[in-house]
Amino acid sequence: MKHPEREDPTRRAELDDEARRAEDAAGPVSEGAPEASPELLESEPSAEGREAALEAELADAKDRMLRALAEIENLRRRSARELDEARKYAITGFARELLEVDDNLSRALDSIPPRAADEIGFVKTLADGIAMTQKALAACFERHRVAKVTPAIGEKFDHNRHQAMFEVESDQPPGTIAQVLQPGYVIADRLLRPALVGVAKAPATQAGEPEASGDGRGERIDRTA
């Protein structure tokens, strides 16, 4: 058995060299937590920077929220307006079809001679029935906000409610209603059918006396004085 004191010196030297290399590779032993490098300290935001970033994010979120609320409010108002218009004008097409019925009832009443309606019982009953039917139709129009537009003679022509069929010389001022051919109708505040009218125009200039020539050279006499 080999005695420890007689161990090979070469083997001991190799072990010592391996221990020194291991210590050199491990480096010096530091106590406590490692210190942060200056670059790492500079890259970390300060408390003021973090607060400013949070405030910016809060302002951005508030702006987006206000925009979303405004869009929702606009959508609500637009929907309410469309619903109100649909409620007002849903029967526009149907009401326009009934206008011809009212026109025919008026023509039927106008075609009955007043004397015949007074003297003949059957004619009077017929006229009363037509008048009652037209009255019921007018009440139906009123319930659904359909109103008749009958321009007055001398009223100024309004292209939003009147349709000019012709111009006629009249005692009325030019550009006013001289004759009503057919009444118009509106539903709520929207035109359903324009009134057909004749518009007054200025009377044609009467031919005056032939203008006298001054000295035979075709000069006109000044009559403006």
MDAnalysis code that builds the backbone (N, CA, C; Angstrom):
import MDAnalysis as mda
import numpy as np

u = mda.Universe.empty(675, n_residues=225, atom_resindex=np.repeat(np.arange(225), 3), trajectory=True)
u.add_TopologyAttr("name", ["N", "CA", "C"] * 225)
u.add_TopologyAttr("resid", np.arange(1, 226))
u.add_TopologyAttr("resname", ["MET", "LYS", "HIS", "PRO", "GLU", "ARG", "GLU", "ASP", "PRO", "THR", "ARG", "ARG", "ALA", "GLU", "LEU", "ASP", "ASP", "GLU", "ALA", "ARG", "ARG", "ALA", "GLU", "ASP", "ALA", "ALA", "GLY", "PRO", "VAL", "SER", "GLU", "GLY", "ALA", "PRO", "GLU", "ALA", "SER", "PRO", "GLU", "LEU", "LEU", "GLU", "SER", "GLU", "PRO", "SER", "ALA", "GLU", "GLY", "ARG", "GLU", "ALA", "ALA", "LEU", "GLU", "ALA", "GLU", "LEU", "ALA", "ASP", "ALA", "LYS", "ASP", "ARG", "MET", "LEU", "ARG", "ALA", "LEU", "ALA", "GLU", "ILE", "GLU", "ASN", "LEU", "ARG", "ARG", "ARG", "SER", "ALA", "ARG", "GLU", "LEU", "ASP", "GLU", "ALA", "ARG", "LYS", "TYR", "ALA", "ILE", "THR", "GLY", "PHE", "ALA", "ARG", "GLU", "LEU", "LEU", "GLU", "VAL", "ASP", "ASP", "ASN", "LEU", "SER", "ARG", "ALA", "LEU", "ASP", "SER", "ILE", "PRO", "PRO", "ARG", "ALA", "ALA", "ASP", "GLU", "ILE", "GLY", "PHE", "VAL", "LYS", "THR", "LEU", "ALA", "ASP", "GLY", "ILE", "ALA", "MET", "THR", "GLN", "LYS", "ALA", "LEU", "ALA", "ALA", "CYS", "PHE", "GLU", "ARG", "HIS", "ARG", "VAL", "ALA", "LYS", "VAL", "THR", "PRO", "ALA", "ILE", "GLY", "GLU", "LYS", "PHE", "ASP", "HIS", "ASN", "ARG", "HIS", "GLN", "ALA", "MET", "PHE", "GLU", "VAL", "GLU", "SER", "ASP", "GLN", "PRO", "PRO", "GLY", "THR", "ILE", "ALA", "GLN", "VAL", "LEU", "GLN", "PRO", "GLY", "TYR", "VAL", "ILE", "ALA", "ASP", "ARG", "LEU", "LEU", "ARG", "PRO", "ALA", "LEU", "VAL", "GLY", "VAL", "ALA", "LYS", "ALA", "PRO", "ALA", "THR", "GLN", "ALA", "GLY", "GLU", "PRO", "GLU", "ALA", "SER", "GLY", "ASP", "GLY", "ARG", "GLY", "GLU", "ARG", "ILE", "ASP", "ARG", "THR", "ALA"])
u.atoms.positions = np.array([
    [0.858, -1.188, 0.000],
    [0.000, 0.000, 0.000],
    [0.882, 1.222, 0.000],
    [0.479, 2.208, -0.915],
    [1.336, 3.385, -1.080],
    [1.029, 4.365, 0.028],
    [2.034, 4.948, 0.614],
    [1.875, 5.916, 1.693],
    [1.563, 7.273, 1.102],
    [0.615, 8.113, 1.713],
    [0.255, 9.415, 1.154],
    [1.432, 10.334, 1.006],
    [2.416, 10.229, 1.940],
    [3.545, 11.153, 1.855],
    [4.422, 10.825, 0.684],
    [4.355, 9.559, 0.218],
    [5.183, 9.162, -0.905],
    [4.437, 9.254, -2.237],
    [3.350, 10.083, -2.318],
    [2.559, 10.213, -3.559],
    [3.408, 10.897, -4.617],
    [3.080, 10.615, -5.866],
    [3.857, 11.114, -7.007],
    [3.770, 12.637, -7.045],
    [4.885, 13.362, -7.027],
    [4.871, 14.832, -7.069],
    [4.328, 15.371, -8.380],
    [4.477, 14.660, -9.473],
    [3.956, 15.132, -10.785],
    [2.438, 15.198, -10.766],
    [1.851, 14.158, -10.151],
    [0.373, 14.124, -10.061],
    [-0.133, 15.273, -9.215],
    [0.587, 15.593, -8.132],
    [0.169, 16.693, -7.274],
    [0.276, 18.007, -8.011],
    [1.267, 18.196, -8.787],
    [1.422, 19.457, -9.545],
    [0.306, 19.619, -10.554],
    [-0.109, 18.533, -11.185],
    [-1.210, 18.616, -12.157],
    [-2.515, 19.023, -11.467],
    [-2.751, 18.461, -10.279],
    [-3.965, 18.807, -9.557],
    [-3.971, 20.276, -9.157],
    [-2.805, 20.776, -8.740],
    [-2.718, 22.185, -8.365],
    [-2.986, 23.087, -9.571],
    [-2.441, 22.689, -10.700],
    [-2.680, 23.513, -11.917],
    [-4.169, 23.531, -12.294],
    [-4.855, 22.409, -12.210],
    [-6.292, 22.357, -12.541],
    [-7.100, 23.199, -11.576],
    [-6.737, 23.235, -10.306],
    [-7.461, 24.044, -9.326],
    [-7.292, 25.522, -9.622],
    [-6.035, 25.947, -9.993],
    [-5.823, 27.362, -10.320],
    [-6.618, 27.780, -11.551],
    [-6.662, 26.894, -12.569],
    [-7.428, 27.237, -13.784],
    [-8.921, 27.360, -13.502],
    [-9.418, 26.526, -12.604],
    [-10.837, 26.601, -12.245],
    [-11.143, 27.905, -11.516],
    [-10.217, 28.332, -10.630],
    [-10.424, 29.587, -9.920],
    [-10.371, 30.775, -10.868],
    [-9.407, 30.731, -11.826],
    [-9.321, 31.834, -12.794],
    [-10.588, 31.931, -13.655],
    [-11.142, 30.786, -14.053],
    [-12.359, 30.791, -14.891],
    [-13.566, 31.302, -14.118],
    [-13.649, 30.990, -12.841],
    [-14.790, 31.439, -12.019],
    [-14.719, 32.923, -11.754],
    [-13.563, 33.525, -11.744],
    [-13.429, 34.949, -11.496],
    [-13.566, 35.251, -10.031],
    [-13.439, 36.520, -9.692],
    [-13.542, 36.892, -8.271],
    [-14.960, 36.745, -7.760],
    [-15.096, 36.308, -6.580],
    [-16.389, 36.121, -5.951],
    [-16.893, 37.467, -5.452],
    [-18.112, 37.871, -5.943],
    [-18.694, 39.163, -5.544],
    [-19.687, 38.933, -4.417],
    [-19.736, 39.852, -3.545],
    [-20.664, 39.778, -2.437],
    [-21.920, 40.587, -2.755],
    [-23.085, 40.053, -2.408],
    [-24.344, 40.766, -2.611],
    [-24.801, 40.699, -4.062],
    [-25.825, 41.518, -4.433],
    [-26.402, 41.531, -5.780],
    [-25.472, 42.250, -6.722],
    [-25.442, 41.832, -7.997],
    [-24.586, 42.505, -8.976],
    [-25.083, 43.910, -9.255],
    [-24.169, 44.832, -9.466],
    [-24.535, 46.212, -9.750],
    [-24.975, 46.348, -11.193],
    [-26.010, 47.204, -11.431],
    [-26.517, 47.426, -12.788],
    [-25.541, 48.304, -13.545],
    [-25.463, 48.033, -14.843],
    [-24.555, 48.811, -15.687],
    [-25.146, 50.189, -15.943],
    [-24.316, 51.191, -16.269],
    [-24.847, 52.539, -16.550],
    [-25.814, 52.546, -17.724],
    [-25.561, 51.720, -18.770],
    [-26.466, 51.688, -19.913],
    [-27.857, 51.228, -19.498],
    [-27.918, 50.198, -18.606],
    [-29.212, 49.688, -18.159],
    [-29.956, 50.722, -17.328],
    [-29.208, 51.469, -16.503],
    [-29.847, 52.496, -15.701],
    [-30.416, 53.611, -16.561],
    [-29.694, 53.962, -17.653],
    [-30.189, 55.029, -18.528],
    [-31.421, 54.585, -19.304],
    [-31.537, 53.274, -19.670],
    [-32.660, 52.787, -20.470],
    [-33.952, 52.682, -19.667],
    [-33.887, 52.551, -18.355],
    [-35.081, 52.455, -17.534],
    [-35.715, 53.831, -17.358],
    [-37.094, 53.984, -17.663],
    [-37.734, 55.294, -17.536],
    [-37.831, 55.717, -16.075],
    [-37.806, 57.018, -15.913],
    [-37.932, 57.546, -14.563],
    [-39.400, 57.565, -14.152],
    [-39.664, 57.922, -12.916],
    [-41.048, 57.985, -12.427],
    [-41.840, 59.060, -13.179],
    [-41.181, 60.219, -13.471],
    [-41.865, 61.277, -14.216],
    [-42.213, 60.822, -15.636],
    [-41.319, 60.073, -16.264],
    [-41.581, 59.584, -17.609],
    [-42.734, 58.594, -17.650],
    [-42.748, 57.693, -16.651],
    [-43.854, 56.737, -16.594],
    [-45.177, 57.453, -16.365],
    [-45.183, 58.482, -15.529],
    [-46.418, 59.226, -15.270],
    [-46.895, 59.949, -16.524],
    [-45.964, 60.550, -17.268],
    [-46.342, 61.248, -18.499],
    [-46.897, 60.266, -19.532],
    [-46.295, 59.078, -19.614],
    [-46.795, 58.078, -20.559],
    [-48.199, 57.624, -20.186],
    [-48.438, 57.420, -18.897],
    [-49.767, 57.009, -18.452],
    [-50.800, 58.103, -18.724],
    [-50.414, 59.375, -18.510],
    [-51.342, 60.470, -18.794],
    [-51.670, 60.543, -20.285],
    [-50.681, 60.311, -21.145],
    [-50.921, 60.323, -22.588],
    [-51.870, 59.197, -22.988],
    [-51.655, 58.009, -22.410],
    [-52.552, 56.896, -22.709],
    [-53.971, 57.185, -22.227],
    [-54.093, 57.830, -21.057],
    [-55.416, 58.167, -20.524],
    [-56.119, 59.190, -21.421],
    [-55.378, 60.195, -21.882],
    [-55.977, 61.200, -22.766],
    [-56.418, 60.580, -24.082],
    [-55.615, 59.664, -24.618],
    [-55.987, 58.999, -25.862],
    [-57.242, 58.141, -25.681],
    [-57.303, 57.414, -24.563],
    [-58.492, 56.595, -24.298],
    [-59.734, 57.461, -24.106],
    [-59.571, 58.613, -23.435],
    [-60.703, 59.523, -23.249],
    [-61.186, 60.085, -24.575],
    [-60.251, 60.431, -25.465],
    [-60.619, 60.954, -26.784],
    [-61.379, 59.912, -27.593],
    [-60.892, 58.661, -27.568],
    [-61.592, 57.598, -28.296],
    [-62.987, 57.356, -27.723],
    [-63.110, 57.445, -26.412],
    [-64.415, 57.238, -25.785],
    [-65.392, 58.348, -26.176],
    [-64.915, 59.608, -26.182],
    [-65.785, 60.721, -26.559],
    [-66.214, 60.618, -28.016],
    [-65.299, 60.189, -28.872],
    [-65.662, 60.008, -30.283],
    [-66.713, 58.916, -30.449],
    [-66.544, 57.840, -29.708],
    [-67.520, 56.749, -29.790],
    [-68.888, 57.198, -29.282],
    [-68.909, 57.967, -28.184],
    [-70.182, 58.470, -27.660],
    [-70.848, 59.424, -28.642],
    [-70.040, 60.275, -29.301],
    [-70.610, 61.205, -30.288],
    [-71.194, 60.446, -31.473],
    [-70.502, 59.406, -31.911],
    [-71.012, 58.604, -33.026],
    [-72.314, 57.898, -32.643],
    [-72.377, 57.398, -31.425],
    [-73.614, 56.750, -30.961],
    [-74.763, 57.743, -30.900],
    [-74.476, 58.965, -30.426],
    [-75.528, 59.981, -30.347],
    [-76.007, 60.384, -31.745],
    [-75.068, 60.532, -32.686],
    [-75.468, 60.855, -34.060],
    [-76.315, 59.739, -34.664],
    [-75.938, 58.506, -34.388],
    [-76.712, 57.377, -34.893],
    [-78.112, 57.358, -34.289],
    [-78.201, 57.688, -32.998],
    [-79.525, 57.718, -32.354],
    [-80.409, 58.806, -32.961],
    [-79.842, 59.989, -33.176],
    [-80.623, 61.079, -33.765],
    [-81.034, 60.746, -35.195],
    [-80.111, 60.160, -35.966],
    [-80.444, 59.814, -37.345],
    [-81.539, 58.750, -37.386],
    [-81.464, 57.790, -36.498],
    [-82.496, 56.748, -36.459],
    [-83.850, 57.333, -36.060],
    [-83.831, 58.261, -35.085],
    [-85.093, 58.886, -34.668],
    [-85.689, 59.720, -35.802],
    [-84.822, 60.413, -36.553],
    [-85.323, 61.216, -37.669],
    [-85.898, 60.330, -38.774],
    [-85.207, 59.253, -39.086],
    [-85.706, 58.347, -40.112],
    [-87.009, 57.689, -39.688],
    [-87.119, 57.362, -38.402],
    [-88.370, 56.776, -37.904],
    [-89.512, 57.771, -37.987],
    [-89.237, 59.040, -37.643],
    [-90.280, 60.066, -37.713],
    [-90.715, 60.296, -39.165],
    [-89.747, 60.328, -40.104],
    [-90.095, 60.509, -41.513],
    [-90.886, 59.315, -42.043],
    [-90.508, 58.122, -41.623],
    [-91.256, 56.941, -42.067],
    [-92.686, 56.968, -41.538],
    [-92.846, 57.460, -40.306],
    [-94.194, 57.538, -39.738],
    [-95.026, 58.602, -40.449],
    [-94.390, 59.707, -40.856],
    [-95.123, 60.787, -41.517],
    [-95.470, 60.450, -42.962],
    [-94.504, 59.881, -43.676],
    [-94.646, 59.765, -45.127],
    [-94.815, 58.324, -45.603],
    [-95.152, 57.419, -44.693],
    [-95.285, 56.014, -45.109],
    [-96.413, 55.817, -46.105],
    [-97.467, 56.638, -46.016],
    [-98.632, 56.454, -46.883],
    [-98.598, 57.420, -48.073],
    [-97.435, 57.942, -48.403],
    [-97.353, 58.930, -49.481],
    [-97.909, 58.381, -50.787],
    [-97.456, 57.194, -51.181],
    [-97.924, 56.617, -52.435],
    [-99.420, 56.334, -52.420],
    [-99.906, 55.799, -51.305],
    [-101.332, 55.493, -51.201],
    [-102.170, 56.767, -51.239],
    [-101.719, 57.806, -50.521],
    [-102.455, 59.065, -50.506],
    [-102.481, 59.702, -51.886],
    [-101.367, 59.611, -52.616],
    [-101.330, 60.178, -53.962],
    [-102.335, 59.491, -54.878],
    [-102.543, 58.194, -54.689],
    [-103.530, 57.482, -55.498],
    [-104.953, 57.947, -55.165],
    [-105.204, 58.296, -53.907],
    [-106.542, 58.722, -53.510],
    [-106.885, 60.136, -53.971],
    [-105.883, 60.911, -54.343],
    [-106.161, 62.272, -54.791],
    [-107.032, 62.277, -56.045],
    [-106.821, 61.329, -56.911],
    [-107.642, 61.253, -58.120],
    [-109.096, 60.933, -57.773],
    [-109.310, 60.142, -56.723],
    [-110.677, 59.861, -56.284],
    [-111.351, 61.153, -55.828],
    [-110.635, 61.963, -55.062],
    [-111.200, 63.231, -54.607],
    [-111.491, 64.143, -55.798],
    [-110.596, 64.165, -56.790],
    [-110.828, 64.984, -57.980],
    [-112.084, 64.533, -58.725],
    [-112.268, 63.229, -58.846],
    [-113.448, 62.724, -59.557],
    [-114.740, 63.037, -58.800],
    [-114.699, 62.990, -57.478],
    [-115.880, 63.354, -56.699],
    [-116.228, 64.835, -56.900],
    [-115.196, 65.672, -56.961],
    [-115.455, 67.096, -57.198],
    [-116.035, 67.320, -58.586],
    [-115.518, 66.605, -59.572],
    [-116.062, 66.756, -60.928],
    [-117.512, 66.275, -60.994],
    [-117.803, 65.202, -60.262],
    [-119.175, 64.698, -60.269],
    [-120.137, 65.719, -59.660],
    [-119.736, 66.367, -58.566],
    [-120.600, 67.385, -57.968],
    [-120.756, 68.599, -58.878],
    [-119.660, 68.990, -59.535],
    [-119.736, 70.155, -60.423],
    [-120.598, 69.882, -61.651],
    [-120.710, 68.613, -62.045],
    [-121.488, 68.289, -63.255],
    [-122.998, 68.258, -63.003],
    [-123.417, 68.294, -61.748],
    [-124.847, 68.258, -61.431],
    [-125.396, 69.680, -61.441],
    [-126.358, 69.995, -62.315],
    [-126.942, 71.349, -62.321],
    [-127.630, 71.648, -60.997],
    [-127.424, 72.818, -60.456],
    [-128.060, 73.159, -59.170],
    [-129.586, 73.051, -59.226],
    [-130.204, 73.422, -60.339],
    [-131.668, 73.370, -60.440],
    [-132.167, 71.928, -60.381],
    [-131.424, 71.017, -61.056],
    [-131.823, 69.609, -61.035],
    [-131.699, 69.038, -59.626],
    [-130.658, 69.441, -58.908],
    [-130.482, 68.947, -57.540],
    [-131.581, 69.449, -56.619],
    [-132.143, 70.627, -56.916],
    [-133.202, 71.170, -56.059],
    [-134.572, 70.587, -56.385],
    [-134.800, 70.267, -57.651],
    [-136.158, 69.879, -58.069],
    [-136.348, 68.369, -58.188],
    [-135.281, 67.633, -58.444],
    [-135.409, 66.192, -58.652],
    [-134.854, 65.481, -57.426],
    [-135.719, 64.684, -56.795],
    [-135.314, 64.018, -55.564],
    [-134.153, 63.055, -55.756],
    [-134.177, 62.292, -56.838],
    [-133.107, 61.325, -57.075],
    [-131.768, 62.027, -57.262],
    [-131.782, 63.114, -58.019],
    [-130.536, 63.854, -58.255],
    [-130.029, 64.460, -56.954],
    [-130.947, 64.972, -56.147],
    [-130.527, 65.546, -54.858],
    [-129.915, 64.485, -53.947],
    [-130.540, 63.312, -53.921],
    [-129.987, 62.223, -53.099],
    [-128.610, 61.813, -53.598],
    [-128.448, 61.765, -54.914],
    [-127.153, 61.405, -55.499],
    [-126.096, 62.443, -55.149],
    [-126.474, 63.721, -55.270],
    [-125.521, 64.789, -54.950],
    [-125.142, 64.752, -53.473],
    [-126.120, 64.525, -52.599],
    [-125.816, 64.447, -51.171],
    [-124.900, 63.268, -50.855],
    [-125.103, 62.146, -51.520],
    [-124.245, 60.978, -51.288],
    [-122.815, 61.234, -51.734],
    [-122.670, 61.901, -52.892],
    [-121.310, 62.224, -53.367],
    [-120.633, 63.196, -52.409],
    [-121.386, 64.196, -51.946],
    [-120.816, 65.178, -51.021],
    [-120.401, 64.526, -49.699],
    [-121.206, 63.602, -49.193],
    [-120.854, 62.919, -47.952],
    [-119.621, 62.040, -48.129],
    [-119.534, 61.402, -49.296],
    [-118.352, 60.579, -49.566],
    [-117.093, 61.438, -49.624],
    [-117.189, 62.568, -50.281],
    [-116.033, 63.462, -50.360],
    [-115.668, 64.023, -48.989],
    [-116.668, 64.294, -48.161],
    [-116.399, 64.791, -46.813],
    [-115.693, 63.738, -45.963],
    [-116.117, 62.482, -46.097],
    [-115.457, 61.400, -45.354],
    [-114.016, 61.227, -45.821],
    [-113.790, 61.374, -47.123],
    [-112.430, 61.266, -47.640],
    [-111.570, 62.415, -47.135],
    [-112.151, 63.618, -47.062],
    [-111.404, 64.761, -46.537],
    [-111.041, 64.554, -45.071],
    [-111.958, 63.961, -44.292],
    [-111.660, 63.681, -42.881],
    [-110.541, 62.652, -42.752],
    [-110.535, 61.679, -43.645],
    [-109.452, 60.680, -43.648],
    [-108.122, 61.344, -43.977],
    [-108.138, 62.256, -44.948],
    [-106.915, 62.995, -45.284],
    [-106.416, 63.792, -44.089],
    [-107.329, 64.424, -43.389],
    [-106.933, 65.257, -42.253],
    [-106.310, 64.423, -41.136],
    [-106.850, 63.246, -40.896],
    [-106.283, 62.389, -39.844],
    [-104.855, 61.981, -40.174],
    [-104.561, 61.860, -41.440],
    [-103.213, 61.449, -41.858],
    [-102.385, 62.629, -42.351],
    [-102.786, 63.838, -41.951],
    [-102.019, 65.060, -42.212],
    [-101.858, 65.341, -43.703],
    [-102.866, 65.022, -44.470],
    [-102.904, 65.366, -45.893],
    [-103.836, 66.557, -46.041],
    [-103.304, 67.674, -46.532],
    [-104.080, 68.911, -46.617],
    [-104.126, 69.394, -48.066],
    [-105.249, 70.002, -48.404],
    [-105.438, 70.539, -49.750],
    [-104.823, 71.928, -49.836],
    [-104.204, 72.214, -50.971],
    [-103.604, 73.518, -51.228],
    [-104.361, 74.148, -52.388],
    [-105.200, 75.150, -52.087],
    [-105.964, 75.861, -53.114],
    [-105.497, 77.302, -53.148],
    [-104.684, 77.690, -54.113],
    [-104.172, 79.070, -54.153],
    [-105.296, 80.065, -54.377],
    [-105.140, 81.223, -53.815],
    [-106.100, 82.307, -54.006],
    [-105.715, 83.111, -55.244],
    [-106.705, 83.649, -55.916],
    [-106.438, 84.492, -57.071],
    [-105.692, 85.743, -56.606],
    [-104.624, 86.057, -57.286],
    [-103.794, 87.186, -56.882],
    [-102.646, 86.801, -55.976],
    [-102.624, 85.537, -55.522],
    [-101.510, 85.070, -54.676],
    [-100.244, 84.949, -55.519],
    [-99.117, 85.238, -54.910],
    [-97.850, 85.172, -55.631],
    [-97.522, 83.725, -55.979],
    [-97.038, 83.514, -57.203],
    [-96.705, 82.166, -57.652],
    [-95.518, 81.629, -56.848],
    [-95.673, 80.406, -56.354],
    [-94.637, 79.736, -55.568],
    [-94.292, 78.426, -56.259],
    [-93.086, 78.351, -56.807],
    [-92.715, 77.141, -57.555],
    [-92.585, 75.917, -56.652],
    [-92.541, 76.132, -55.334],
    [-92.470, 74.990, -54.426],
    [-93.825, 74.302, -54.243],
    [-94.934, 75.027, -54.540],
    [-96.263, 74.460, -54.338],
    [-97.166, 74.577, -55.559],
    [-96.764, 75.374, -56.523],
    [-97.600, 75.594, -57.702],
    [-96.879, 75.136, -58.961],
    [-97.658, 74.732, -59.937],
    [-97.120, 74.375, -61.246],
    [-97.841, 75.212, -62.300],
    [-97.089, 76.065, -62.991],
    [-97.678, 76.962, -63.986],
    [-97.948, 76.183, -65.272],
    [-99.191, 76.232, -65.719],
    [-99.578, 75.562, -66.951],
    [-99.549, 76.511, -68.147],
    [-99.789, 77.786, -67.914],
    [-99.779, 78.778, -68.989],
    [-99.708, 80.167, -68.367],
    [-99.457, 81.151, -69.212],
    [-99.508, 82.549, -68.816],
    [-100.714, 83.189, -69.495],
    [-101.348, 84.084, -68.800],
    [-102.555, 84.711, -69.315],
    [-102.561, 86.183, -68.923],
    [-103.044, 87.019, -69.847],
    [-103.195, 88.430, -69.526],
    [-104.326, 88.590, -68.521],
    [-104.076, 89.338, -67.491],
    [-105.047, 89.447, -66.402],
    [-104.898, 90.795, -65.729],
    [-105.931, 91.133, -64.954],
    [-105.859, 92.347, -64.140],
    [-104.945, 92.162, -62.936],
    [-104.585, 90.917, -62.637],
    [-103.706, 90.641, -61.503],
    [-102.275, 91.048, -61.837],
    [-101.476, 91.369, -60.845],
    [-100.077, 91.736, -61.105],
    [-99.323, 90.578, -61.770],
    [-98.392, 90.866, -62.628],
    [-97.612, 89.794, -63.266],
    [-96.911, 88.929, -62.220],
    [-96.895, 87.606, -62.467],
    [-96.247, 86.680, -61.537],
    [-97.146, 86.192, -60.427],
    [-98.433, 86.531, -60.479],
    [-99.384, 86.068, -59.471],
    [-100.356, 85.068, -60.100],
    [-101.133, 84.407, -59.256],
    [-102.081, 83.399, -59.726],
    [-103.289, 84.096, -60.351],
    [-103.571, 83.756, -61.610],
    [-104.727, 84.324, -62.300],
    [-105.854, 83.311, -62.431],
    [-105.528, 82.028, -62.398],
    [-106.547, 80.993, -62.552],
    [-106.057, 79.709, -61.896],
    [-106.970, 78.995, -61.241],
    [-106.643, 77.721, -60.579],
    [-107.328, 76.607, -61.356],
    [-106.527, 75.690, -61.902],
    [-107.069, 74.576, -62.664],
    [-107.318, 73.353, -61.788],
    [-106.438, 73.125, -60.832],
    [-106.552, 71.944, -59.974],
    [-105.857, 72.229, -58.657],
    [-106.481, 71.926, -57.528],
    [-105.819, 72.172, -56.237],
    [-104.664, 71.203, -56.018],
    [-103.752, 71.609, -55.160],
    [-102.633, 70.752, -54.806],
    [-102.820, 70.151, -53.420],
    [-101.884, 69.300, -53.033],
    [-101.959, 68.646, -51.719],
    [-100.555, 68.560, -51.128],
    [-100.507, 68.603, -49.800],
    [-99.268, 68.367, -49.061],
    [-99.552, 67.296, -48.020],
    [-98.507, 66.518, -47.692],
    [-98.594, 65.551, -46.614],
    [-97.564, 65.954, -45.564],
    [-98.045, 66.250, -44.356],
    [-97.201, 66.850, -43.309],
    [-96.654, 68.161, -43.876],
    [-95.341, 68.287, -44.002],
    [-94.758, 69.500, -44.571],
    [-94.109, 69.232, -45.928],
    [-94.483, 68.143, -46.566],
    [-93.888, 67.766, -47.852],
    [-94.958, 67.837, -48.943],
    [-94.557, 68.349, -50.117],
    [-95.495, 68.483, -51.227],
    [-95.878, 67.106, -51.762],
    [-97.181, 66.896, -51.870],
    [-97.688, 65.645, -52.423],
    [-98.060, 65.810, -53.896],
    [-98.685, 66.945, -54.216],
    [-99.010, 67.255, -55.600],
    [-99.124, 68.765, -55.741],
    [-98.452, 69.369, -56.729],
    [-98.545, 70.818, -56.874],
    [-99.900, 71.231, -57.439],
    [-100.306, 72.445, -57.126],
    [-101.537, 73.000, -57.680],
    [-101.270, 73.470, -59.104],
    [-102.172, 73.140, -60.020],
    [-102.040, 73.555, -61.419],
    [-102.704, 74.913, -61.579],
    [-101.940, 75.887, -62.029],
    [-102.444, 77.257, -62.075],
    [-102.049, 77.921, -63.391],
    [-102.768, 79.017, -63.672],
    [-102.388, 79.926, -64.738],
    [-101.817, 81.181, -64.120],
    [-100.730, 81.678, -64.675],
    [-100.005, 82.803, -64.094],
    [-100.268, 84.053, -64.921],
    [-100.509, 85.160, -64.241],
    [-100.768, 86.428, -64.923],
    [-99.482, 86.971, -65.513],
    [-99.612, 87.571, -66.690],
    [-98.478, 88.224, -67.324],
    [-98.859, 89.665, -67.653],
    [-97.856, 90.459, -67.921],
    [-98.103, 91.858, -68.234],
    [-98.835, 91.963, -69.562],
    [-99.823, 92.867, -69.684],
    [-100.534, 93.009, -70.952],
    [-99.612, 93.492, -72.060],
    [-99.947, 93.071, -73.265],
    [-99.123, 93.470, -74.404],
    [-99.199, 94.974, -74.593],
    [-98.112, 95.593, -75.099],
    [-98.060, 97.035, -75.327],
    [-98.977, 97.418, -76.476],
    [-99.839, 98.393, -76.224],
    [-100.749, 98.854, -77.265],
    [-99.972, 99.636, -78.319],
    [-100.395, 99.411, -79.563],
    [-99.722, 100.122, -80.656],
    [-100.079, 101.591, -80.605],
    [-99.105, 102.472, -80.570],
    [-99.365, 103.910, -80.502],
    [-99.397, 104.529, -81.888],
    [-99.459, 105.819, -81.877],
    [-99.464, 106.531, -83.149],
    [-98.114, 106.390, -83.818],
    [-98.088, 106.448, -85.171],
    [-96.795, 106.365, -85.843],
    [-95.914, 107.521, -85.432],
    [-94.652, 107.169, -85.201],
    [-93.713, 108.203, -84.794],
    [-93.422, 109.131, -85.974],
    [-93.463, 110.416, -85.671],
    [-93.193, 111.410, -86.715],
    [-91.703, 111.532, -86.917],
    [-91.335, 111.745, -88.151],
    [-89.926, 111.921, -88.463],
    [-89.578, 113.384, -88.338],
    [-88.448, 113.676, -87.787],
    [-88.076, 115.063, -87.532],
    [-87.792, 115.840, -88.800],
    [-86.638, 115.687, -89.332],
    [-86.261, 116.427, -90.527],
    [-86.132, 115.525, -91.735],
    [-86.807, 114.373, -91.685],
    [-86.769, 113.483, -92.838],
    [-85.584, 112.559, -92.857],
    [-84.744, 112.563, -91.786],
    [-83.566, 111.697, -91.774],
    [-83.766, 110.489, -90.857],
    [-85.021, 110.190, -90.474],
    [-85.316, 108.994, -89.684],
    [-85.076, 109.166, -88.206],
    [-84.924, 110.394, -87.724],
    [-84.726, 110.600, -86.296],
    [-86.046, 110.431, -85.567],
    [-86.035, 109.834, -84.372],
    [-87.229, 109.619, -83.559],
    [-87.437, 110.784, -82.612],
    [-88.716, 111.046, -82.383],
    [-89.046, 112.126, -81.439],
    [-88.951, 111.601, -80.018],
    [-88.304, 112.328, -79.175],
    [-88.183, 111.937, -77.777],
    [-89.495, 112.193, -77.064],
    [-90.185, 111.078, -76.612],
    [-91.482, 111.204, -75.930],
    [-91.367, 110.895, -74.438],
    [-90.168, 110.830, -73.911],
    [-89.983, 110.481, -72.514],
    [-90.201, 111.637, -71.574],
    [-90.245, 112.873, -72.086],
    [-90.369, 114.045, -71.228],
    [-91.783, 114.136, -70.676],
])
